[in-house]
Amino acid sequence: MGEFFADMIVENSVIIELKTVKLLDENQLAQCLNYLKAIDLKICLLINFAKPRIEIKRIVNNF
């Protein structure tokens, strides 16, 4: 398959993916879903620091 490097994995249950992009798009969402499927977890928090207010998206893998 290949390698991936999640920014953080908390308590072996939640992936934290950190970004600094103008706009979160489908590429970042797909990346989180791929991480979730690859390591069989259910929740990823996608956090974007590029805006004046932190943007947080919760992505859930439906299995």
Residue pairs with C-beta under 8 A, 6 or more apart in sequence:
1 38
4 34
4 35
4 38
6 15
6 16
6 17
6 35
6 39
7 15
7 16
7 17
7 18
8 15
8 16
8 18
9 15
9 16
9 39
9 41
10 16
12 41
13 41
13 42
13 43
14 41
14 43
14 44
14 45
15 32
15 35
15 36
15 39
15 41
15 43
15 44
15 45
16 44
16 45
16 47
17 28
17 31
17 32
17 35
17 44
17 45
17 46
17 47
18 47
18 49
19 28
19 46
19 47
19 48
19 49
19 50
20 48
20 49
20 50
21 28
21 48
21 50
22 50
24 46
24 48
24 55
24 57
28 46
29 46
29 57
29 59
32 44
32 46
32 59
33 44
33 59
33 61
35 41
35 44
36 42
36 43
36 44
36 59
36 61
37 61
41 61
42 60
42 61
42 63
43 58
43 59
43 60
43 61
44 58
44 59
44 60
44 61
45 56
45 57
45 58
45 59
46 56
46 57
46 58
46 59
47 54
47 55
47 56
47 57
48 54
48 55
48 56
48 57
